[in-house]
Amino acid sequence: MKNLFLVSILSVLFLQSCSQEAWLSGTLNLKEADDWKPMVYLVYPEKFEAVAQSFVGKVLDSAQVDEHGRFEFKNKPGFQEHVLLEIVVQKMGEKYPNRLLNKNPETDNYFPLVYKPGDHLVVEADIAHFQSTFSIMEPSQKNMALLELRDLRSTAFKKHLEGQQDGHGDDEDLLERERNQYEFRKELIDFADMAEELMPAMVALRWASPEADYERIAELAYAQSRKWNSLYPEHSWTKELASLVSKDNLPILIGDTIPDLQLPIKNNGAVNLMEILKGKKLVLLDVWASWCAPCRVENRNILVPLWEKYNTEGFQIMAYGLESSEKAWNNAIEKDGAHRWLHASHLQGDQNSFMETLRLKTIPANFLLNEEGVVLAKNLHGQDLIDFVNDYLANP
């Protein structure tokens, strides 16, 4: 009798296990699947900085893909609130289930989605074009926002970045490539600015810079931190973002007053920046180097003509060089015709107090300052810089 009772209990448990409903299931199109593992991984980015980042998300589970492309996750995540998860596929030979590709939205290998307790999610995708073809049956508002973000990212990539990876990187093109990168990132942050849902907005911010480098979009990122901190001040990701893009970690922002730096002026000793600003309508603080090809192009093609046109009308250029060799610095100044304006350098390469104070890591960089040292604009190049100087000095 005991044996019959035990068999009955085991049978019930077995039937319950077999009939357990999948909380996440889907079908993958296995066309062009020869290079891909027949597996789907569930990855949990525990922190904001782990979203869209390789090797740091926690691998929660995996599911086998059968010959028809079907897979199921039956072990429900033990979360009691909304969380962001990443559904990931990997190529053959990849050792790490949590490696996430961010090179091209057409072929990137993961999709972020929001899970809430009680969800039963059904998805589809082409395994070889996972992110771009990923779909969710009857998506929630949050997941619909993520699908819209995916489409925006794909369109922006094609508009601004597609084809740049294989470019030759000619000196004339480098600044244009950087501008394209900025426009791509701005479109993602504009999505976050319009978003009503926190997690899709956070994904947009991470996709704007998977490396968490917001130096070139400092004002945009800082504004997003302020927005989400006002809406969700206790959320851990909001706090992480606030720390990451605090004013202490970003370059001087537009609208702020630049510190009164002491600059070692070429052939003229040390001078405070505020002394240089006195009596000037507009000062361009230009950060460059003799070894920086785009900087050299800008010297010759943009700054010399601007100087010639406006130096008698209250326009000044203060150029700071990231130099180790005084000879190379002097040669570049003379060759570019840049001897017309002021130059400073600590001759300590890129490890110097100037870069530390302004919290800069990337050149070329520049700040357009009024007489009080207020940053009016920054990192304008080419025609954008010409237009700003023309407009400002014509209508100060």
N, C-alpha and C positions, 0 to 999 in steps of 0.2 A: 504493500500500500504506500509506504514511504517513497519507494522508487517511482511509482506511478505519479505521485504528487510532485516529486522533483522534476520528472520528465515534463509534466504539465506546465510547471512554472517556467522551465527553460524554453519550452515551446512558445509560451506567451511572450517572453522577453525577446526571443529570436524574431517572432512575427512583428513585434513593435519596432525592433531595430530595422527590419527590412522595409517596414512601411513608414519609417520616419520621413517626414516631408523635408525636401531640400529647401533651405532658406535662400540659397543662391544657385541657380542653374542656368545653363545656356548652351548654345550651339556655335561652334566655330566652323567657318568655311576653311577646309583643309587644302584648298587649291594653293599651289606653291608652298606646301608645308614641309617639303623634304628637309629643309634646314632648321625646322622648329621642333622642339620637344613636345610630345603630346601630353602636356601638363599645364595646368593653370594654378597660379600661386596667389595667395591672399596676403597682402602686406599692410601693416599698420604703421603709419608715420606717427610716432608718439608725440613729436614736437613739431612746431611750425617749421623749423629749419630742416626737418626730415622730409617734408612734403616735396615730391618731385626730385628727390636727391637719392643717388645711388648708395647702396651698401649700408644705409643707416636705419631703414624701416625694419620693423620687427615682422618676421615671417610667421603668420598665425596658422596657416593651413595650406594644403595643396590638394588638387583633384586631378584624377586621370581623365584624359580626353579619349573617348572610344573611337572606333574606326569611322563612326558617322559624325564625329565632331562634337558629341554631347559630353557634358560634364555636370557634376553636382557637388555642392558643399552642403553637408547635412549637420555638421557640428556647428551650432550657432555660436557666434562670438558672445563673450560674456559681458557685453557692455550694457549699461542701464540708461544710456543717453545717446544722442546723435554723435556719430564719429565719422571721420573720413577714412576710407579704406582705399587701397590701390589694388586693382586686378591686373595681374602681370603674366606675360608669357615670355619664354626665353628661347634663344637659339641653341641648337645642339652644341655641346661642349662648354656652355657657360656654367661655371661652378656656383655662381651666386644667384639664388632666386630673387634677391631684392636689387638686382642691377636694373636701373631705369634709364632708358634712352631719351635724350632731349635734343636730338640733332635735327629731326625733321618730323613735323606732325603727321605726315603721310605714312610714316613707317615706325614711329615710336611705339614701344612695346607695352604700354600700360595705360590704364584709364582710372582716374580717381572718381569714386562715388561715395555718396553719403548713406550710411546705414543707420537705421533706428530700430530698436527692439520690436520684434513682431513683423519685420519686413519679410516679404517673399519676392525676391528679385529674379527676373528672367532677362537674360541679355543675349546678344548676338554680336559676332565680329568676324572679320577675315583675319586669320591668324598672322598673315604676312603684312597686313596693314591694320594693325590692331586698334590703335587709337583713333584713326581717321574713320573707321567703319563701325566703331562700337555703338551699339544702341541698347536702350533699356525699355522693356515693355511697360507702359503706363508709368513713366517716371514721376517721382515726387517733384515738388516745386524746386527743391534744392538740386536734384539730379537733372532736371530740365535746364537749370541755370548752368550746370557743368557741361552739358551737351552744347548749349549755346556758346559757352566760352571756348570749347574745343573748336567749334566752327569758326569763331572769330580769330582764334590763334592760327588756324590753318590758312585763312584768307590773308591775314596780316603777314604771315611768313612768305606766302607767294608774292605778295605785293612789295615787300621790303627786303627780304633776305634770300629768297630762292636764287641759286646761282652764285651767290657771293662766296660760298665755301671754296669753290673751284677757281676763283678769280686769281689774277696774278699779283694783286696787292701793290699795284703801281703807286708811286708817291702821290700822284694827282688824285688817285681814287680812294686813298685811305680815309680821308676826312668824310667823303661822301658815304663810304661804307659805315662809318661810325654814326653818321646822321640817320642812315637807314635803320641801324640797330636801335637808335633812340626812338624813332617813330614806331617801330615794332613794339618796343616795350611800353611806349606811351599808350598804344591802343589797348593793351592788356590792362594797364592801370586805369584807363578811362572806364573799362568794364567794371573794375572793382569800385570805382567812384560812383557808378550808377547802380551797383548791385544793392539789393536789400538783404541778401543772405550772407552770413559771415563766411562760411566755409568755401563757397565758390569764389568769393572775393580773395580769400587767403591763397587759393590755388592760383588765381590770376597774378597775385603778387609774387608767388614763387616761380611761376612760368616766366614772369618778366625778368627774373634772374635766379635760375636754379643754384647758382653759386653764392647767392645772398650778397651780391655786390651791387649796392645801390648808389655808388658814388656819382655816376653820370645821370641818375634820375632822382637825385636827393630830394628836391622839392616835392616831386610827385609822391615819393614813398613817405615822406614826413607828413604830408597832408592826409594820406591814407591812415597812418598811425593815429592821428588825431581824431579822424572820423570814427574808426572802429573802437578806439578807447572810450569815446563818449557814448557809444551804443552798447558795448559789451566790456565794461571795465574789468570784470572779474574773470573773463575767459583767459586761459593760460596762453593761447596763441596771440591774443591781443597784447598781453604783457610782454611776450617774447618780441613781437614786432616793435613795440615801443622802445624796448632796450636796444634792439638792433639798429633802428633808424632814429635814435635820439640825436639831438644836436651835437652831443659830445662825440658821436661816431661818424658824423657826416661832414663833408666840406662846408664852409661858410655858405649859408643860404641866401638866396635873393631876398632883399629887404633887410637883411642884417647889416650891421656895421663891421667892417673888416678891422682886425686888431692893428694897432699902431706898431707895425713891424719895424725893426731896425735892419736896414739893408746895407750890405757892404757894396757901395757903388764903385764901379770900375773907375780907377784913377782919381777917386774923389773921397775916399774914406767912407765912414758909416753915416747914413742919413735915415731919419725916421720917415715912414711912409706918409704920415700926415703932413710933413713938411713939403713933400712932393705934390700933394693934393691941393695945397693952398693956392688960390687964385686960378685954378683950372676948372673949366666947365665939365670936362670928361677925361678920365684917365683909364687907359687900358693896362691892367696888370697882367702881363703875358708870361706864362710859365712854359719854357721851351728848353731845348738842348741842341748843341751842335750836331749830335748824332741822331736827332729825331728828324727823319725825312719830311714828314708832313709839316713840321714846324718851319723847316727851311723853305719849303714851297710857299707857306703862308707869309713868311718874312718878305720874300721877293715880290709875290703877286698881289698881296693884300695890304700888308702893313706899310710898305714903302709908299704906295700911292695914297693911302689914307693920311700918312704923316705929311706928305708933300701938300696935300689939299687943305689940311685942317690945323697944322701945328701953330699957325699964327692966329687961330681963332679959339684958343683955349683947350686944344687937344694935346694930351701927352701920352707917351707910351713908356711904361716902366717894365722892362723885360728882366725876368729872373731866370738864370741858366742853371740847369742841373749838370754842372761841369766838374770834372776831375782834372782836366788838362787846361791850363790857362792858354796855352798855345793854340789848341784846337778851338777854344772859345773865341779868341781874338780873330783867328782866321775866318771862322764862320761869320762873325759880325761884319768883317770887312767885305767878304765875298758876297754877302746878301745885301749889302748896302744898309745894314741895320745900325751903322755907327751914328745915324742921325738922332737916335733917341737914347734914353738912359738904360744902363745895364747894371745888373748886380748878380753876384754869385758868391757862395761860401767856398766854392771849389772843393766840395765834399761829396760830389755825386748826388745821388738821390736820398742819401741819409743825412738830412740837415734839419735845422730848427725851423726853417721856412716851411718845408713840406709838412712837418709835424704840427706846426701851429695852425696851418690852414686845413690840415687833415686830408691832404692830397696824396694819391698814389699813381695817378695816370696823367700823362701829358700827350698831346698839347692840352693846356687848360688856360682859361683866362677869366678875369673879372673886370667888368666895366663899372667904374666907381665915380660918384659925384664928389664934390669938394669936401663933403663931410665924411666920406668913406663908406657911404651906403652902397651896397651892391645892387646895381640897377639891372644887370643881366650877367650871364656867365656862359662860358663855353660856346660862344658864337663864333662861327668860322665862315670863310668864303663870303658869298653874297649876303648871308644873314648878318655877318659882322658889318659889312659895308652899309647895308640898309639901316641897321640900328644907329651907327655913327651919323650917317646922313640925316636921318629923321630927328635924332636927338639934338644935334647941333643946329639944325634948321629951325627946330621948335623946342628950345631948352625949357 
